[in-house]
Amino acid sequence: MATTNSTPADRRKYWLYFFVFFVIFMLMLVFMNQWFWVSMPFMLTFLVMALGYM
């Protein structure tokens, strides 16, 4: 299995994406609460990537 190391610039980018999708998640939770789950996979994927576990 090949593993890749993310650079600090990549991790900053992933944190930015996580926060953008977190804001989208919160807005959807408030205004369209039946559809909030649509943004969850993106938000959680970028959180895992920002933490360096993927």
Sequence and secondary structure as in RCSB ss.txt:
>XXXX:A:sequence
MATTNSTPADRRKYWLYFFVFFVIFMLMLVFMNQWFWVSMPFMLTFLVMALGYM
>XXXX:A:secstr
       HHHHHHHHHHHHHHHHHHHHHHHH GGGGGGSHHHHHHHHHHHHT  
